[in-house]
Amino acid sequence: ALTVFTGVLVILIGFSRIYLGAHFPTDVLAGFSLGLCLVSLFALFDEKYHPFRQK
């Protein structure tokens, strides 16, 4: 539930930045893309190198 809430909040904040005229749609799309790339990179890193994780 927390993941869904956070995802919806991020999308709403992005759309509000466009609506208020603070950013261009391409700026918001670039931010979403960069965020998705970083999350994917860290997830891959965590999957490959997790020496401190308890099993």
mmCIF entry with sequence, helices, sheets and N, C-alpha, C, O atoms, coordinates in Angstrom:
data_MODEL
# 
_entry.id   MODEL 
# 
_entity.id                         1 
_entity.type                       polymer 
_entity.pdbx_number_of_molecules   1 
# 
_entity_poly.entity_id                      1 
_entity_poly.type                           'polypeptide(L)' 
_entity_poly.nstd_linkage                   no 
_entity_poly.nstd_monomer                   no 
_entity_poly.pdbx_seq_one_letter_code       ALTVFTGVLVILIGFSRIYLGAHFPTDVLAGFSLGLCLVSLFALFDEKYHPFRQK 
_entity_poly.pdbx_seq_one_letter_code_can   ALTVFTGVLVILIGFSRIYLGAHFPTDVLAGFSLGLCLVSLFALFDEKYHPFRQK 
_entity_poly.pdbx_strand_id                 A 
# 
loop_
_entity_poly_seq.entity_id 
_entity_poly_seq.num 
_entity_poly_seq.mon_id 
_entity_poly_seq.hetero 
1 1  ALA n 
1 2  LEU n 
1 3  THR n 
1 4  VAL n 
1 5  PHE n 
1 6  THR n 
1 7  GLY n 
1 8  VAL n 
1 9  LEU n 
1 10 VAL n 
1 11 ILE n 
1 12 LEU n 
1 13 ILE n 
1 14 GLY n 
1 15 PHE n 
1 16 SER n 
1 17 ARG n 
1 18 ILE n 
1 19 TYR n 
1 20 LEU n 
1 21 GLY n 
1 22 ALA n 
1 23 HIS n 
1 24 PHE n 
1 25 PRO n 
1 26 THR n 
1 27 ASP n 
1 28 VAL n 
1 29 LEU n 
1 30 ALA n 
1 31 GLY n 
1 32 PHE n 
1 33 SER n 
1 34 LEU n 
1 35 GLY n 
1 36 LEU n 
1 37 CYS n 
1 38 LEU n 
1 39 VAL n 
1 40 SER n 
1 41 LEU n 
1 42 PHE n 
1 43 ALA n 
1 44 LEU n 
1 45 PHE n 
1 46 ASP n 
1 47 GLU n 
1 48 LYS n 
1 49 TYR n 
1 50 HIS n 
1 51 PRO n 
1 52 PHE n 
1 53 ARG n 
1 54 GLN n 
1 55 LYS n 
# 
_struct_asym.id          A 
_struct_asym.entity_id   1 
# 
loop_
_struct_conf.conf_type_id 
_struct_conf.id 
_struct_conf.pdbx_PDB_helix_id 
_struct_conf.beg_label_comp_id 
_struct_conf.beg_label_asym_id 
_struct_conf.beg_label_seq_id 
_struct_conf.pdbx_beg_PDB_ins_code 
_struct_conf.end_label_comp_id 
_struct_conf.end_label_asym_id 
_struct_conf.end_label_seq_id 
_struct_conf.pdbx_end_PDB_ins_code 
_struct_conf.beg_auth_comp_id 
_struct_conf.beg_auth_asym_id 
_struct_conf.beg_auth_seq_id 
_struct_conf.end_auth_comp_id 
_struct_conf.end_auth_asym_id 
_struct_conf.end_auth_seq_id 
_struct_conf.pdbx_PDB_helix_class 
_struct_conf.details 
_struct_conf.pdbx_PDB_helix_length 
HELX_P HELX_P1 AA1 LEU A 2  ? TYR A 19 ? LEU A 2  TYR A 19 1 ? 18 
HELX_P HELX_P2 AA2 PRO A 25 ? LYS A 48 ? PRO A 25 LYS A 48 1 ? 24 
# 
_struct_conf_type.id          HELX_P 
_struct_conf_type.criteria    ? 
_struct_conf_type.reference   ? 
# 
loop_
_atom_site.group_PDB 
_atom_site.id 
_atom_site.type_symbol 
_atom_site.label_atom_id 
_atom_site.label_alt_id 
_atom_site.label_comp_id 
_atom_site.label_asym_id 
_atom_site.label_entity_id 
_atom_site.label_seq_id 
_atom_site.pdbx_PDB_ins_code 
_atom_site.Cartn_x 
_atom_site.Cartn_y 
_atom_site.Cartn_z 
_atom_site.occupancy 
_atom_site.B_iso_or_equiv 
_atom_site.pdbx_formal_charge 
_atom_site.auth_seq_id 
_atom_site.auth_comp_id 
_atom_site.auth_asym_id 
_atom_site.auth_atom_id 
_atom_site.pdbx_PDB_model_num 
ATOM 1   N N  . ALA A 1 1  ? 0.829  -1.195  0.000   1.00 0.00 ? 1  ALA A N  1 
ATOM 2   C CA . ALA A 1 1  ? 0.000  0.000   0.000   1.00 0.00 ? 1  ALA A CA 1 
ATOM 3   C C  . ALA A 1 1  ? 0.875  1.261   0.000   1.00 0.00 ? 1  ALA A C  1 
ATOM 4   O O  . ALA A 1 1  ? 0.559  2.255   -0.653  1.00 0.00 ? 1  ALA A O  1 
ATOM 5   N N  . LEU A 1 2  ? 1.970  1.195   0.741   1.00 0.00 ? 2  LEU A N  1 
ATOM 6   C CA . LEU A 1 2  ? 2.851  2.359   0.817   1.00 0.00 ? 2  LEU A CA 1 
ATOM 7   C C  . LEU A 1 2  ? 3.514  2.629   -0.534  1.00 0.00 ? 2  LEU A C  1 
ATOM 8   O O  . LEU A 1 2  ? 3.690  3.786   -0.915  1.00 0.00 ? 2  LEU A O  1 
ATOM 9   N N  . THR A 1 3  ? 3.878  1.581   -1.252  1.00 0.00 ? 3  THR A N  1 
ATOM 10  C CA . THR A 1 3  ? 4.495  1.740   -2.567  1.00 0.00 ? 3  THR A CA 1 
ATOM 11  C C  . THR A 1 3  ? 3.521  2.374   -3.555  1.00 0.00 ? 3  THR A C  1 
ATOM 12  O O  . THR A 1 3  ? 3.900  3.258   -4.323  1.00 0.00 ? 3  THR A O  1 
ATOM 13  N N  . VAL A 1 4  ? 2.268  1.926   -3.536  1.00 0.00 ? 4  VAL A N  1 
ATOM 14  C CA . VAL A 1 4  ? 1.253  2.492   -4.432  1.00 0.00 ? 4  VAL A CA 1 
ATOM 15  C C  . VAL A 1 4  ? 1.003  3.948   -4.088  1.00 0.00 ? 4  VAL A C  1 
ATOM 16  O O  . VAL A 1 4  ? 0.924  4.789   -4.983  1.00 0.00 ? 4  VAL A O  1 
ATOM 17  N N  . PHE A 1 5  ? 0.877  4.257   -2.807  1.00 0.00 ? 5  PHE A N  1 
ATOM 18  C CA . PHE A 1 5  ? 0.651  5.639   -2.373  1.00 0.00 ? 5  PHE A CA 1 
ATOM 19  C C  . PHE A 1 5  ? 1.801  6.539   -2.814  1.00 0.00 ? 5  PHE A C  1 
ATOM 20  O O  . PHE A 1 5  ? 1.572  7.642   -3.310  1.00 0.00 ? 5  PHE A O  1 
ATOM 21  N N  . THR A 1 6  ? 3.026  6.077   -2.637  1.00 0.00 ? 6  THR A N  1 
ATOM 22  C CA . THR A 1 6  ? 4.192  6.870   -3.019  1.00 0.00 ? 6  THR A CA 1 
ATOM 23  C C  . THR A 1 6  ? 4.247  7.079   -4.531  1.00 0.00 ? 6  THR A C  1 
ATOM 24  O O  . THR A 1 6  ? 4.556  8.177   -4.994  1.00 0.00 ? 6  THR A O  1 
ATOM 25  N N  . GLY A 1 7  ? 3.951  6.038   -5.298  1.00 0.00 ? 7  GLY A N  1 
ATOM 26  C CA . GLY A 1 7  ? 3.944  6.156   -6.753  1.00 0.00 ? 7  GLY A CA 1 
ATOM 27  C C  . GLY A 1 7  ? 2.904  7.148   -7.244  1.00 0.00 ? 7  GLY A C  1 
ATOM 28  O O  . GLY A 1 7  ? 3.188  7.964   -8.120  1.00 0.00 ? 7  GLY A O  1 
ATOM 29  N N  . VAL A 1 8  ? 1.698  7.082   -6.683  1.00 0.00 ? 8  VAL A N  1 
ATOM 30  C CA . VAL A 1 8  ? 0.635  8.021   -7.062  1.00 0.00 ? 8  VAL A CA 1 
ATOM 31  C C  . VAL A 1 8  ? 1.026  9.439   -6.672  1.00 0.00 ? 8  VAL A C  1 
ATOM 32  O O  . VAL A 1 8  ? 0.782  10.375  -7.433  1.00 0.00 ? 8  VAL A O  1 
ATOM 33  N N  . LEU A 1 9  ? 1.617  9.609   -5.525  1.00 0.00 ? 9  LEU A N  1 
ATOM 34  C CA . LEU A 1 9  ? 2.044  10.939  -5.076  1.00 0.00 ? 9  LEU A CA 1 
ATOM 35  C C  . LEU A 1 9  ? 3.092  11.522  -6.017  1.00 0.00 ? 9  LEU A C  1 
ATOM 36  O O  . LEU A 1 9  ? 3.032  12.707  -6.345  1.00 0.00 ? 9  LEU A O  1 
ATOM 37  N N  . VAL A 1 10 ? 4.037  10.722  -6.451  1.00 0.00 ? 10 VAL A N  1 
ATOM 38  C CA . VAL A 1 10 ? 5.074  11.191  -7.375  1.00 0.00 ? 10 VAL A CA 1 
ATOM 39  C C  . VAL A 1 10 ? 4.451  11.634  -8.694  1.00 0.00 ? 10 VAL A C  1 
ATOM 40  O O  . VAL A 1 10 ? 4.806  12.684  -9.229  1.00 0.00 ? 10 VAL A O  1 
ATOM 41  N N  . ILE A 1 11 ? 3.526  10.841  -9.217  1.00 0.00 ? 11 ILE A N  1 
ATOM 42  C CA . ILE A 1 11 ? 2.867  11.195  -10.482 1.00 0.00 ? 11 ILE A CA 1 
ATOM 43  C C  . ILE A 1 11 ? 2.047  12.474  -10.331 1.00 0.00 ? 11 ILE A C  1 
ATOM 44  O O  . ILE A 1 11 ? 2.085  13.338  -11.206 1.00 0.00 ? 11 ILE A O  1 
ATOM 45  N N  . LEU A 1 12 ? 1.315  12.600  -9.242  1.00 0.00 ? 12 LEU A N  1 
ATOM 46  C CA . LEU A 1 12 ? 0.514  13.806  -9.023  1.00 0.00 ? 12 LEU A CA 1 
ATOM 47  C C  . LEU A 1 12 ? 1.384  15.058  -8.873  1.00 0.00 ? 12 LEU A C  1 
ATOM 48  O O  . LEU A 1 12 ? 1.027  16.127  -9.370  1.00 0.00 ? 12 LEU A O  1 
ATOM 49  N N  . ILE A 1 13 ? 2.497  14.930  -8.206  1.00 0.00 ? 13 ILE A N  1 
ATOM 50  C CA . ILE A 1 13 ? 3.407  16.071  -8.068  1.00 0.00 ? 13 ILE A CA 1 
ATOM 51  C C  . ILE A 1 13 ? 3.968  16.462  -9.422  1.00 0.00 ? 13 ILE A C  1 
ATOM 52  O O  . ILE A 1 13 ? 4.080  17.648  -9.733  1.00 0.00 ? 13 ILE A O  1 
ATOM 53  N N  . GLY A 1 14 ? 4.325  15.459  -10.239 1.00 0.00 ? 14 GLY A N  1 
ATOM 54  C CA . GLY A 1 14 ? 4.824  15.753  -11.583 1.00 0.00 ? 14 GLY A CA 1 
ATOM 55  C C  . GLY A 1 14 ? 3.795  16.498  -12.420 1.00 0.00 ? 14 GLY A C  1 
ATOM 56  O O  . GLY A 1 14 ? 4.120  17.489  -13.074 1.00 0.00 ? 14 GLY A O  1 
ATOM 57  N N  . PHE A 1 15 ? 2.547  16.017  -12.401 1.00 0.00 ? 15 PHE A N  1 
ATOM 58  C CA . PHE A 1 15 ? 1.498  16.689  -13.167 1.00 0.00 ? 15 PHE A CA 1 
ATOM 59  C C  . PHE A 1 15 ? 1.179  18.073  -12.618 1.00 0.00 ? 15 PHE A C  1 
ATOM 60  O O  . PHE A 1 15 ? 0.836  18.979  -13.377 1.00 0.00 ? 15 PHE A O  1 
ATOM 61  N N  . SER A 1 16 ? 1.289  18.240  -11.311 1.00 0.00 ? 16 SER A N  1 
ATOM 62  C CA . SER A 1 16 ? 1.023  19.566  -10.743 1.00 0.00 ? 16 SER A CA 1 
ATOM 63  C C  . SER A 1 16 ? 2.091  20.576  -11.158 1.00 0.00 ? 16 SER A C  1 
ATOM 64  O O  . SER A 1 16 ? 1.797  21.761  -11.316 1.00 0.00 ? 16 SER A O  1 
ATOM 65  N N  . ARG A 1 17 ? 3.325  20.113  -11.335 1.00 0.00 ? 17 ARG A N  1 
ATOM 66  C CA . ARG A 1 17 ? 4.398  21.017  -11.793 1.00 0.00 ? 17 ARG A CA 1 
ATOM 67  C C  . ARG A 1 17 ? 4.113  21.513  -13.204 1.00 0.00 ? 17 ARG A C  1 
ATOM 68  O O  . ARG A 1 17 ? 4.399  22.664  -13.533 1.00 0.00 ? 17 ARG A O  1 
ATOM 69  N N  . ILE A 1 18 ? 3.543  20.633  -14.047 1.00 0.00 ? 18 ILE A N  1 
ATOM 70  C CA . ILE A 1 18 ? 3.169  21.039  -15.409 1.00 0.00 ? 18 ILE A CA 1 
ATOM 71  C C  . ILE A 1 18 ? 1.980  21.996  -15.347 1.00 0.00 ? 18 ILE A C  1 
ATOM 72  O O  . ILE A 1 18 ? 1.983  23.029  -16.016 1.00 0.00 ? 18 ILE A O  1 
ATOM 73  N N  . TYR A 1 19 ? 0.967  21.665  -14.553 1.00 0.00 ? 19 TYR A N  1 
ATOM 74  C CA . TYR A 1 19 ? -0.251 22.461  -14.447 1.00 0.00 ? 19 TYR A CA 1 
ATOM 75  C C  . TYR A 1 19 ? 0.042  23.872  -13.937 1.00 0.00 ? 19 TYR A C  1 
ATOM 76  O O  . TYR A 1 19 ? -0.532 24.847  -14.422 1.00 0.00 ? 19 TYR A O  1 
ATOM 77  N N  . LEU A 1 20 ? 0.929  23.971  -12.967 1.00 0.00 ? 20 LEU A N  1 
ATOM 78  C CA . LEU A 1 20 ? 1.269  25.278  -12.396 1.00 0.00 ? 20 LEU A CA 1 
ATOM 79  C C  . LEU A 1 20 ? 2.224  26.073  -13.280 1.00 0.00 ? 20 LEU A C  1 
ATOM 80  O O  . LEU A 1 20 ? 2.457  27.256  -13.032 1.00 0.00 ? 20 LEU A O  1 
ATOM 81  N N  . GLY A 1 21 ? 2.773  25.438  -14.302 1.00 0.00 ? 21 GLY A N  1 
ATOM 82  C CA . GLY A 1 21 ? 3.671  26.131  -15.212 1.00 0.00 ? 21 GLY A CA 1 
ATOM 83  C C  . GLY A 1 21 ? 5.093  26.252  -14.698 1.00 0.00 ? 21 GLY A C  1 
ATOM 84  O O  . GLY A 1 21 ? 5.870  27.063  -15.201 1.00 0.00 ? 21 GLY A O  1 
ATOM 85  N N  . ALA A 1 22 ? 5.437  25.454  -13.705 1.00 0.00 ? 22 ALA A N  1 
ATOM 86  C CA . ALA A 1 22 ? 6.779  25.522  -13.138 1.00 0.00 ? 22 ALA A CA 1 
ATOM 87  C C  . ALA A 1 22 ? 7.795  24.795  -14.021 1.00 0.00 ? 22 ALA A C  1 
ATOM 88  O O  . ALA A 1 22 ? 8.978  25.136  -14.027 1.00 0.00 ? 22 ALA A O  1 
ATOM 89  N N  . HIS A 1 23 ? 7.322  23.782  -14.772 1.00 0.00 ? 23 HIS A N  1 
ATOM 90  C CA . HIS A 1 23 ? 8.209  22.996  -15.632 1.00 0.00 ? 23 HIS A CA 1 
ATOM 91  C C  . HIS A 1 23 ? 7.499  22.660  -16.927 1.00 0.00 ? 23 HIS A C  1 
ATOM 92  O O  . HIS A 1 23 ? 6.269  22.633  -16.988 1.00 0.00 ? 23 HIS A O  1 
ATOM 93  N N  . PHE A 1 24 ? 8.285  22.403  -17.962 1.00 0.00 ? 24 PHE A N  1 
ATOM 94  C CA . PHE A 1 24 ? 7.745  21.907  -19.220 1.00 0.00 ? 24 PHE A CA 1 
ATOM 95  C C  . PHE A 1 24 ? 7.465  20.413  -19.068 1.00 0.00 ? 24 PHE A C  1 
ATOM 96  O O  . PHE A 1 24 ? 8.082  19.754  -18.231 1.00 0.00 ? 24 PHE A O  1 
ATOM 97  N N  . PRO A 1 25 ? 6.541  19.868  -19.867 1.00 0.00 ? 25 PRO A N  1 
ATOM 98  C CA . PRO A 1 25 ? 6.278  18.427  -19.788 1.00 0.00 ? 25 PRO A CA 1 
ATOM 99  C C  . PRO A 1 25 ? 7.522  17.573  -20.042 1.00 0.00 ? 25 PRO A C  1 
ATOM 100 O O  . PRO A 1 25 ? 7.670  16.502  -19.455 1.00 0.00 ? 25 PRO A O  1 
ATOM 101 N N  . THR A 1 26 ? 8.410  18.041  -20.908 1.00 0.00 ? 26 THR A N  1 
ATOM 102 C CA . THR A 1 26 ? 9.631  17.271  -21.170 1.00 0.00 ? 26 THR A CA 1 
ATOM 103 C C  . THR A 1 26 ? 10.536 17.226  -19.943 1.00 0.00 ? 26 THR A C  1 
ATOM 104 O O  . THR A 1 26 ? 11.230 16.234  -19.720 1.00 0.00 ? 26 THR A O  1 
ATOM 105 N N  . ASP A 1 27 ? 10.534 18.298  -19.144 1.00 0.00 ? 27 ASP A N  1 
ATOM 106 C CA . ASP A 1 27 ? 11.325 18.302  -17.907 1.00 0.00 ? 27 ASP A CA 1 
ATOM 107 C C  . ASP A 1 27 ? 10.819 17.240  -16.939 1.00 0.00 ? 27 ASP A C  1 
ATOM 108 O O  . ASP A 1 27 ? 11.604 16.499  -16.345 1.00 0.00 ? 27 ASP A O  1 
ATOM 109 N N  . VAL A 1 28 ? 9.503  17.175  -16.788 1.00 0.00 ? 28 VAL A N  1 
ATOM 110 C CA . VAL A 1 28 ? 8.909  16.208  -15.866 1.00 0.00 ? 28 VAL A CA 1 
ATOM 111 C C  . VAL A 1 28 ? 9.141  14.792  -16.377 1.00 0.00 ? 28 VAL A C  1 
ATOM 112 O O  . VAL A 1 28 ? 9.458  13.896  -15.594 1.00 0.00 ? 28 VAL A O  1 
ATOM 113 N N  . LEU A 1 29 ? 8.987  14.583  -17.674 1.00 0.00 ? 29 LEU A N  1 
ATOM 114 C CA . LEU A 1 29 ? 9.224  13.264  -18.261 1.00 0.00 ? 29 LEU A CA 1 
ATOM 115 C C  . LEU A 1 29 ? 10.683 12.849  -18.083 1.00 0.00 ? 29 LEU A C  1 
ATOM 116 O O  . LEU A 1 29 ? 10.969 11.687  -17.797 1.00 0.00 ? 29 LEU A O  1 
ATOM 117 N N  . ALA A 1 30 ? 11.594 13.788  -18.252 1.00 0.00 ? 30 ALA A N  1 
ATOM 118 C CA . ALA A 1 30 ? 13.013 13.491  -18.043 1.00 0.00 ? 30 ALA A CA 1 
ATOM 119 C C  . ALA A 1 30 ? 13.284 13.119  -16.586 1.00 0.00 ? 30 ALA A C  1 
ATOM 120 O O  . ALA A 1 30 ? 14.074 12.216  -16.312 1.00 0.00 ? 30 ALA A O  1 
ATOM 121 N N  . GLY A 1 31 ? 12.638 13.807  -15.659 1.00 0.00 ? 31 GLY A N  1 
ATOM 122 C CA . GLY A 1 31 ? 12.798 13.479  -14.246 1.00 0.00 ? 31 GLY A CA 1 
ATOM 123 C C  . GLY A 1 31 ? 12.266 12.100  -13.909 1.00 0.00 ? 31 GLY A C  1 
ATOM 124 O O  . GLY A 1 31 ? 12.891 11.342  -13.167 1.00 0.00 ? 31 GLY A O  1 
ATOM 125 N N  . PHE A 1 32 ? 11.079 11.777  -14.475 1.00 0.00 ? 32 PHE A N  1 
ATOM 126 C CA . PHE A 1 32 ? 10.526 10.439  -14.267 1.00 0.00 ? 32 PHE A CA 1 
ATOM 127 C C  . PHE A 1 32 ? 11.449 9.377   -14.847 1.00 0.00 ? 32 PHE A C  1 
ATOM 128 O O  . PHE A 1 32 ? 11.675 8.340   -14.223 1.00 0.00 ? 32 PHE A O  1 
ATOM 129 N N  . SER A 1 33 ? 11.986 9.632   -16.040 1.00 0.00 ? 33 SER A N  1 
ATOM 130 C CA . SER A 1 33 ? 12.873 8.674   -16.690 1.00 0.00 ? 33 SER A CA 1 
ATOM 131 C C  . SER A 1 33 ? 14.158 8.470   -15.894 1.00 0.00 ? 33 SER A C  1 
ATOM 132 O O  . SER A 1 33 ? 14.606 7.339   -15.702 1.00 0.00 ? 33 SER A O  1 
ATOM 133 N N  . LEU A 1 34 ? 14.738 9.555   -15.439 1.00 0.00 ? 34 LEU A N  1 
ATOM 134 C CA . LEU A 1 34 ? 15.955 9.452   -14.635 1.00 0.00 ? 34 LEU A CA 1 
ATOM 135 C C  . LEU A 1 34 ? 15.690 8.699   -13.340 1.00 0.00 ? 34 LEU A C  1 
ATOM 136 O O  . LEU A 1 34 ? 16.494 7.860   -12.934 1.00 0.00 ? 34 LEU A O  1 
ATOM 137 N N  . GLY A 1 35 ? 14.584 8.988   -12.699 1.00 0.00 ? 35 GLY A N  1 
ATOM 138 C CA . GLY A 1 35 ? 14.230 8.287   -11.470 1.00 0.00 ? 35 GLY A CA 1 
ATOM 139 C C  . GLY A 1 35 ? 14.037 6.800   -11.694 1.00 0.00 ? 35 GLY A C  1 
ATOM 140 O O  . GLY A 1 35 ? 14.480 5.987   -10.884 1.00 0.00 ? 35 GLY A O  1 
ATOM 141 N N  . LEU A 1 36 ? 13.375 6.436   -12.792 1.00 0.00 ? 36 LEU A N  1 
ATOM 142 C CA . LEU A 1 36 ? 13.171 5.032   -13.112 1.00 0.00 ? 36 LEU A CA 1 
ATOM 143 C C  . LEU A 1 36 ? 14.491 4.329   -13.402 1.00 0.00 ? 36 LEU A C  1 
ATOM 144 O O  . LEU A 1 36 ? 14.696 3.186   -12.996 1.00 0.00 ? 36 LEU A O  1 
ATOM 145 N N  . CYS A 1 37 ? 15.381 5.018   -14.104 1.00 0.00 ? 37 CYS A N  1 
ATOM 146 C CA . CYS A 1 37 ? 16.707 4.436   -14.384 1.00 0.00 ? 37 CYS A CA 1 
ATOM 147 C C  . CYS A 1 37 ? 17.492 4.218   -13.096 1.00 0.00 ? 37 CYS A C  1 
ATOM 148 O O  . CYS A 1 37 ? 18.126 3.176   -12.927 1.00 0.00 ? 37 CYS A O  1 
ATOM 149 N N  . LEU A 1 38 ? 17.458 5.178   -12.196 1.00 0.00 ? 38 LEU A N  1 
ATOM 150 C CA . LEU A 1 38 ? 18.193 5.030   -10.941 1.00 0.00 ? 38 LEU A CA 1 
ATOM 151 C C  . LEU A 1 38 ? 17.620 3.918   -10.073 1.00 0.00 ? 38 LEU A C  1 
ATOM 152 O O  . LEU A 1 38 ? 18.372 3.145   -9.479  1.00 0.00 ? 38 LEU A O  1 
ATOM 153 N N  . VAL A 1 39 ? 16.296 3.831   -9.994  1.00 0.00 ? 39 VAL A N  1 
ATOM 154 C CA . VAL A 1 39 ? 15.683 2.755   -9.211  1.00 0.00 ? 39 VAL A CA 1 
ATOM 155 C C  . VAL A 1 39 ? 16.055 1.397   -9.797  1.00 0.00 ? 39 VAL A C  1 
ATOM 156 O O  . VAL A 1 39 ? 16.366 0.460   -9.062  1.00 0.00 ? 39 VAL A O  1 
ATOM 157 N N  . SER A 1 40 ? 16.022 1.297   -11.123 1.00 0.00 ? 40 SER A N  1 
ATOM 158 C CA . SER A 1 40 ? 16.390 0.039   -11.773 1.00 0.00 ? 40 SER A CA 1 
ATOM 159 C C  . SER A 1 40 ? 17.853 -0.311  -11.519 1.00 0.00 ? 40 SER A C  1 
ATOM 160 O O  . SER A 1 40 ? 18.184 -1.465  -11.246 1.00 0.00 ? 40 SER A O  1 
ATOM 161 N N  . LEU A 1 41 ? 18.716 0.682   -11.609 1.00 0.00 ? 41 LEU A N  1 
ATOM 162 C CA . LEU A 1 41 ? 20.141 0.458   -11.373 1.00 0.00 ? 41 LEU A CA 1 
ATOM 163 C C  . LEU A 1 41 ? 20.401 -0.007  -9.944  1.00 0.00 ? 41 LEU A C  1 
ATOM 164 O O  . LEU A 1 41 ? 21.159 -0.952  -9.726  1.00 0.00 ? 41 LEU A O  1 
ATOM 165 N N  . PHE A 1 42 ? 19.775 0.652   -8.969  1.00 0.00 ? 42 PHE A N  1 
ATOM 166 C CA . PHE A 1 42 ? 19.977 0.261   -7.578  1.00 0.00 ? 42 PHE A CA 1 
ATOM 167 C C  . PHE A 1 42 ? 19.370 -1.100  -7.281  1.00 0.00 ? 42 PHE A C  1 
ATOM 168 O O  . PHE A 1 42 ? 19.928 -1.860  -6.489  1.00 0.00 ? 42 PHE A O  1 
ATOM 169 N N  . ALA A 1 43 ? 18.239 -1.426  -7.901  1.00 0.00 ? 43 ALA A N  1 
ATOM 170 C CA . ALA A 1 43 ? 17.639 -2.748  -7.709  1.00 0.00 ? 43 ALA A CA 1 
ATOM 171 C C  . ALA A 1 43 ? 18.556 -3.821  -8.274  1.00 0.00 ? 43 ALA A C  1 
ATOM 172 O O  . ALA A 1 43 ? 18.736 -4.873  -7.661  1.00 0.00 ? 43 ALA A O  1 
ATOM 173 N N  . LEU A 1 44 ? 19.133 -3.561  -9.439  1.00 0.00 ? 44 LEU A N  1 
ATOM 174 C CA . LEU A 1 44 ? 20.075 -4.517  -10.028 1.00 0.00 ? 44 LEU A CA 1 
ATOM 175 C C  . LEU A 1 44 ? 21.308 -4.679  -9.158  1.00 0.00 ? 44 LEU A C  1 
ATOM 176 O O  . LEU A 1 44 ? 21.780 -5.795  -8.941  1.00 0.00 ? 44 LEU A O  1 
ATOM 177 N N  . PHE A 1 45 ? 21.829 -3.565  -8.659  1.00 0.00 ? 45 PHE A N  1 
ATOM 178 C CA . PHE A 1 45 ? 22.998 -3.597  -7.785  1.00 0.00 ? 45 PHE A CA 1 
ATOM 179 C C  . PHE A 1 45 ? 22.691 -4.376  -6.508  1.00 0.00 ? 45 PHE A C  1 
ATOM 180 O O  . PHE A 1 45 ? 23.508 -5.174  -6.048  1.00 0.00 ? 45 PHE A O  1 
ATOM 181 N N  . ASP A 1 46 ? 21.513 -4.140  -5.943  1.00 0.00 ? 46 ASP A N  1 
ATOM 182 C CA . ASP A 1 46 ? 21.133 -4.824  -4.710  1.00 0.00 ? 46 ASP A CA 1 
ATOM 183 C C  . ASP A 1 46 ? 20.963 -6.318  -4.944  1.00 0.00 ? 46 ASP A C  1 
ATOM 184 O O  . ASP A 1 46 ? 21.291 -7.126  -4.075  1.00 0.00 ? 46 ASP A O  1 
ATOM 185 N N  . GLU A 1 47 ? 20.453 -6.687  -6.110  1.00 0.00 ? 47 GLU A N  1 
ATOM 186 C CA . GLU A 1 47 ? 20.258 -8.096  -6.417  1.00 0.00 ? 47 GLU A CA 1 
ATOM 187 C C  . GLU A 1 47 ? 21.589 -8.822  -6.603  1.00 0.00 ? 47 GLU A C  1 
ATOM 188 O O  . GLU A 1 47 ? 21.729 -9.987  -6.228  1.00 0.00 ? 47 GLU A O  1 
ATOM 189 N N  . LYS A 1 48 ? 22.567 -8.120  -7.187  1.00 0.00 ? 48 LYS A N  1 
ATOM 190 C CA . LYS A 1 48 ? 23.851 -8.753  -7.477  1.00 0.00 ? 48 LYS A CA 1 
ATOM 191 C C  . LYS A 1 48 ? 24.793 -8.729  -6.269  1.00 0.00 ? 48 LYS A C  1 
ATOM 192 O O  . LYS A 1 48 ? 25.454 -9.726  -5.978  1.00 0.00 ? 48 LYS A O  1 
ATOM 193 N N  . TYR A 1 49 ? 24.854 -7.620  -5.583  1.00 0.00 ? 49 TYR A N  1 
ATOM 194 C CA . TYR A 1 49 ? 25.776 -7.459  -4.457  1.00 0.00 ? 49 TYR A CA 1 
ATOM 195 C C  . TYR A 1 49 ? 24.982 -7.187  -3.187  1.00 0.00 ? 49 TYR A C  1 
ATOM 196 O O  . TYR A 1 49 ? 24.589 -6.050  -2.928  1.00 0.00 ? 49 TYR A O  1 
ATOM 197 N N  . HIS A 1 50 ? 24.757 -8.183  -2.429  1.00 0.00 ? 50 HIS A N  1 
ATOM 198 C CA . HIS A 1 50 ? 24.066 -8.003  -1.157  1.00 0.00 ? 50 HIS A CA 1 
ATOM 199 C C  . HIS A 1 50 ? 24.792 -8.739  -0.040  1.00 0.00 ? 50 HIS A C  1 
ATOM 200 O O  . HIS A 1 50 ? 24.251 -9.682  0.538   1.00 0.00 ? 50 HIS A O  1 
ATOM 201 N N  . PRO A 1 51 ? 26.029 -8.308  0.269   1.00 0.00 ? 51 PRO A N  1 
ATOM 202 C CA . PRO A 1 51 ? 26.823 -9.040  1.266   1.00 0.00 ? 51 PRO A CA 1 
ATOM 203 C C  . PRO A 1 51 ? 26.294 -8.879  2.698   1.00 0.00 ? 51 PRO A C  1 
ATOM 204 O O  . PRO A 1 51 ? 26.578 -9.710  3.560   1.00 0.00 ? 51 PRO A O  1 
ATOM 205 N N  . PHE A 1 52 ? 25.531 -7.818  2.949   1.00 0.00 ? 52 PHE A N  1 
ATOM 206 C CA . PHE A 1 52 ? 25.102 -7.555  4.318   1.00 0.00 ? 52 PHE A CA 1 
ATOM 207 C C  . PHE A 1 52 ? 23.679 -8.040  4.584   1.00 0.00 ? 52 PHE A C  1 
ATOM 208 O O  . PHE A 1 52 ? 23.170 -7.870  5.691   1.00 0.00 ? 52 PHE A O  1 
ATOM 209 N N  . ARG A 1 53 ? 23.034 -8.637  3.590   1.00 0.00 ? 53 ARG A N  1 
ATOM 210 C CA . ARG A 1 53 ? 21.658 -9.077  3.755   1.00 0.00 ? 53 ARG A CA 1 
ATOM 211 C C  . ARG A 1 53 ? 21.624 -10.382 4.533   1.00 0.00 ? 53 ARG A C  1 
ATOM 212 O O  . ARG A 1 53 ? 22.413 -11.290 4.272   1.00 0.00 ? 53 ARG A O  1 
ATOM 213 N N  . GLN A 1 54 ? 20.713 -10.473 5.485   1.00 0.00 ? 54 GLN A N  1 
ATOM 214 C CA . GLN A 1 54 ? 20.515 -11.694 6.270   1.00 0.00 ? 54 GLN A CA 1 
ATOM 215 C C  . GLN A 1 54 ? 19.587 -12.632 5.509   1.00 0.00 ? 54 GLN A C  1 
ATOM 216 O O  . GLN A 1 54 ? 18.620 -12.186 4.893   1.00 0.00 ? 54 GLN A O  1 
ATOM 217 N N  . LYS A 1 55 ? 19.874 -13.919 5.549   1.00 0.00 ? 55 LYS A N  1 
ATOM 218 C CA . LYS A 1 55 ? 18.990 -14.891 4.901   1.00 0.00 ? 55 LYS A CA 1 
ATOM 219 C C  . LYS A 1 55 ? 18.241 -15.707 5.907   1.00 0.00 ? 55 LYS A C  1 
ATOM 220 O O  . LYS A 1 55 ? 17.451 -16.574 5.534   1.00 0.00 ? 55 LYS A O  1 
# 
